[in-house]
């Protein structure tokens, strides 16, 4: 299975499993985690679902944007640390990745 630790410095590298028309050009297929869906309960029909979503926000005038993770639980949305998202991996039902630009 995929673990948060698989997503190294350059993202989750899926190059060896994917066919890309630019394969001979040294193009990598790297993906970055941007959301997790969690389920707590006895079955998929019973229980409670929550989500963590990565957004990119302004860093108070800095050139670079800052990564912000939000935890969504029914009507409550609040900021969480990425480490907290990683600690919840036991309850991950689905992980969502996007391809890194320029790879």
Buried (B, 14 or more C-beta within 10 A) or exposed (E): EBEBEEBEEEBBBBBEEEEEEEEEEEEBBBBBBBBBBBBEEEEEEEEEBBBBBBEEEEEEEEEEEEEBBBBBEEEEEEEBEBEEBBEBBEBBBEBBBEBBEEB
